[in-house]
Amino acid sequence: MMTIPFITVEGPIGAGKTSLAHAISSHFDFHLLKEIVDENPFLDKFYDNIDEWSFQTEMFFLCNRYKQLNDIQRHYLSNQKAVSADYHIFKNLIFAKRTLQEKEYTKYLEIYRILTDDMPQPNVVVYLHASLDTLLKRIEMRGRDFEKNMSTLYLKQLMADYDDFIHHFEKSHPEIPVLRFNGDNLDFVHQEQDLTTILQQVEDSLYKRSTTL
């Protein structure tokens, strides 16, 4: 595992990934990596007709995240510069498995494995989760047009998919600590003490990692 900190914040839509990744970046003076979302030209069509536009949508995300991680590896991690990201590329598998037909997913998985074979792995994963009501409120507050047509059932399914994936990730990657935070109990955007609690746990995790290398 790399010695330089590479923290990724993950969770379902509306969990607060970007806000927390930005706070971690500012607090520790890490470079901030933000996923490309609004630039995806297929998202409006995707939420209107998931079956028709899921493959194009997922391939756009995969190719752009692959390019981002390559750049991060070359310009930051390889130069001993720490990074805080608001996604882990494993999220592609969560969304693709939920939206793609079986034949499409098989093809997608082959491409994913080729592209991510030598991608940098984080040394800390921060997992944000919350109730459906909390996520829906946060999605409504940020007001992205392309998310207005998202079905509640789709979001509920993604929540379950994330929980299941993180559970398996912890088993298959015991060397990577996963810090879990409940967004129903912690409001790190508006409550300074809640943010301090999270940052302290991140710092403790980074310290433990450094002392065991």
C-alpha positions as CSV (number, residue, x, y, z in Angstrom):
1,M,0.0,0.0,0.0
2,M,1.2,3.5,-0.8
3,T,2.6,5.6,2.1
4,I,1.0,8.9,1.1
5,P,-2.6,9.5,2.3
6,F,-5.3,8.9,-0.3
7,I,-8.7,9.2,1.3
8,T,-11.9,8.5,-0.6
9,V,-15.4,9.5,0.7
10,E,-18.3,7.3,-0.5
11,G,-22.0,6.9,0.0
12,P,-25.3,7.0,-1.9
13,I,-26.6,10.0,-3.8
14,G,-27.2,12.9,-1.4
15,A,-25.0,11.6,1.4
16,G,-22.7,14.6,1.4
17,K,-19.6,13.1,-0.2
18,T,-18.3,16.3,-1.9
19,S,-18.9,18.5,1.2
20,L,-16.9,16.1,3.5
21,A,-14.1,15.5,0.9
22,H,-13.7,19.2,0.6
23,A,-13.6,19.6,4.4
24,I,-11.0,16.9,4.7
25,S,-9.0,18.5,1.9
26,S,-9.1,21.9,3.7
27,H,-8.3,20.6,7.1
28,F,-5.3,18.4,6.2
29,D,-4.2,20.5,3.2
30,F,-4.8,17.6,0.7
31,H,-5.5,18.0,-3.0
32,L,-9.2,17.6,-3.6
33,L,-10.4,15.2,-6.3
34,K,-14.0,15.8,-7.4
35,E,-15.9,13.4,-9.6
36,I,-17.4,14.6,-12.9
37,V,-21.2,14.6,-12.6
38,D,-22.8,17.6,-14.2
39,E,-20.7,17.2,-17.4
40,N,-22.2,13.8,-18.2
41,P,-24.4,14.5,-21.3
42,F,-26.5,11.4,-20.8
43,L,-27.8,12.0,-17.2
44,D,-31.0,13.8,-18.1
45,K,-31.9,11.0,-20.6
46,F,-30.8,8.4,-18.0
47,Y,-33.2,9.5,-15.3
48,D,-36.0,9.7,-17.9
49,N,-35.3,6.2,-19.3
50,I,-32.8,4.2,-17.4
51,D,-33.0,1.1,-19.6
52,E,-32.3,3.0,-22.7
53,W,-29.4,5.2,-21.6
54,S,-27.7,3.3,-18.7
55,F,-24.8,1.9,-20.7
56,Q,-23.8,5.2,-22.3
57,T,-24.1,6.9,-18.9
58,E,-22.0,4.4,-17.1
59,M,-19.3,4.3,-19.8
60,F,-18.9,8.1,-19.7
61,F,-18.4,7.9,-15.9
62,L,-15.9,5.1,-16.1
63,C,-13.8,6.7,-18.8
64,N,-13.7,10.0,-17.0
65,R,-12.9,8.5,-13.6
66,Y,-10.2,6.4,-15.2
67,K,-8.6,9.6,-16.6
68,Q,-8.9,11.4,-13.3
69,L,-7.3,8.7,-11.3
70,N,-4.5,8.4,-13.9
71,D,-3.8,12.1,-13.5
72,I,-4.0,11.9,-9.7
73,Q,-1.4,9.1,-9.7
74,R,0.9,10.9,-12.0
75,H,0.7,14.4,-10.7
76,Y,0.0,13.9,-7.0
77,L,0.4,10.5,-5.4
78,S,3.6,9.7,-7.3
79,N,5.0,13.1,-6.1
80,Q,4.1,12.4,-2.4
81,K,1.1,14.7,-2.4
82,A,-1.9,13.6,-0.4
83,V,-5.4,13.4,-2.0
84,S,-8.9,13.6,-0.7
85,A,-11.5,12.3,-3.2
86,D,-15.3,12.5,-3.2
87,Y,-15.6,9.0,-4.8
88,H,-14.0,5.6,-5.1
89,I,-14.1,4.1,-8.6
90,F,-15.7,1.0,-7.2
91,K,-19.0,3.0,-7.3
92,N,-19.1,2.3,-11.0
93,L,-19.8,-1.3,-10.3
94,I,-22.6,-0.5,-7.8
95,F,-24.4,1.7,-10.4
96,A,-23.7,-0.5,-13.4
97,K,-24.9,-3.6,-11.7
98,R,-28.1,-1.9,-10.7
99,T,-28.9,-0.4,-14.1
100,L,-27.4,-2.5,-16.9
101,Q,-28.8,-5.6,-18.5
102,E,-26.9,-8.9,-17.8
103,K,-25.1,-8.9,-21.2
104,E,-24.2,-5.2,-21.0
105,Y,-22.9,-5.6,-17.5
106,T,-20.7,-8.5,-18.5
107,K,-19.1,-6.4,-21.2
108,Y,-18.9,-3.4,-18.8
109,L,-17.2,-5.5,-16.1
110,E,-14.5,-6.7,-18.6
111,I,-13.7,-3.1,-19.5
112,Y,-13.8,-2.0,-15.9
113,R,-11.3,-4.7,-14.8
114,I,-8.9,-3.8,-17.6
115,L,-9.0,-0.1,-16.9
116,T,-8.7,-0.3,-13.1
117,D,-6.1,-3.1,-12.9
118,D,-3.3,-0.8,-11.9
119,M,-5.3,2.1,-10.4
120,P,-4.2,3.6,-7.1
121,Q,-6.1,2.2,-4.0
122,P,-7.1,4.5,-1.2
123,N,-5.7,3.9,2.3
124,V,-8.8,5.1,4.0
125,V,-12.4,4.9,2.9
126,V,-15.0,7.1,4.6
127,Y,-18.5,5.7,4.1
128,L,-21.5,8.1,4.6
129,H,-24.9,6.6,4.9
130,A,-28.3,8.0,5.9
131,S,-32.0,7.3,5.9
132,L,-34.0,7.7,2.7
133,D,-35.8,10.8,4.0
134,T,-32.4,12.5,4.8
135,L,-31.0,11.7,1.4
136,L,-34.2,13.0,-0.4
137,K,-34.1,16.2,1.6
138,R,-30.4,16.8,0.7
139,I,-31.0,16.0,-3.0
140,E,-33.9,18.5,-3.1
141,M,-31.8,21.2,-1.4
142,R,-29.0,21.0,-3.9
143,G,-31.5,21.3,-6.8
144,R,-29.8,19.5,-9.6
145,D,-32.2,19.4,-12.5
146,F,-31.2,16.0,-13.8
147,E,-32.0,14.5,-10.3
148,K,-35.6,15.7,-10.2
149,N,-36.8,12.7,-12.2
150,M,-35.0,10.2,-10.0
151,S,-37.4,7.6,-8.6
152,T,-37.5,7.0,-4.8
153,L,-37.3,3.2,-5.5
154,Y,-34.1,3.7,-7.5
155,L,-32.5,5.6,-4.6
156,K,-33.7,3.1,-2.0
157,Q,-32.2,0.2,-4.1
158,L,-28.8,2.1,-4.3
159,M,-28.7,2.5,-0.6
160,A,-29.0,-1.3,-0.1
161,D,-26.5,-1.8,-2.9
162,Y,-24.0,0.5,-1.1
163,D,-24.4,-1.2,2.2
164,D,-23.9,-4.6,0.6
165,F,-20.9,-3.5,-1.4
166,I,-19.1,-1.9,1.6
167,H,-19.7,-5.0,3.6
168,H,-17.9,-7.1,1.0
169,F,-15.2,-4.4,0.5
170,E,-14.3,-4.6,4.2
171,K,-13.9,-8.4,4.0
172,S,-11.9,-8.4,0.7
173,H,-9.7,-5.4,1.7
174,P,-9.0,-5.8,5.5
175,E,-5.9,-3.6,5.0
176,I,-8.0,-0.6,4.1
177,P,-9.9,0.9,7.1
178,V,-13.5,1.9,6.4
179,L,-14.9,4.7,8.7
180,R,-18.7,4.7,8.8
181,F,-20.7,7.8,9.6
182,N,-24.5,8.1,9.9
183,G,-25.8,11.3,8.3
184,D,-29.0,11.2,10.3
185,N,-27.0,11.6,13.5
186,L,-24.1,13.8,12.2
187,D,-24.6,17.1,10.4
188,F,-21.0,18.0,9.5
189,V,-22.1,20.8,7.2
190,H,-23.9,22.9,9.8
191,Q,-22.5,21.5,13.1
192,E,-18.8,22.2,13.7
193,Q,-18.6,19.6,16.5
194,D,-19.9,16.9,14.2
195,L,-17.3,17.8,11.6
196,T,-14.6,17.8,14.3
197,T,-15.6,14.3,15.3
198,I,-15.2,13.0,11.8
199,L,-11.9,14.7,11.2
200,Q,-10.5,13.3,14.4
201,Q,-11.4,9.8,13.4
202,V,-9.8,10.3,10.0
203,E,-6.7,11.7,11.6
204,D,-6.5,8.7,14.0
205,S,-6.9,6.3,11.1
206,L,-4.1,8.0,9.2
207,Y,-1.8,7.9,12.3
208,K,-2.5,4.2,12.8
209,R,-1.7,3.6,9.2
210,S,1.6,5.5,9.4
211,T,2.8,3.7,12.5
212,T,2.2,0.2,11.0
213,L,4.0,0.8,7.8
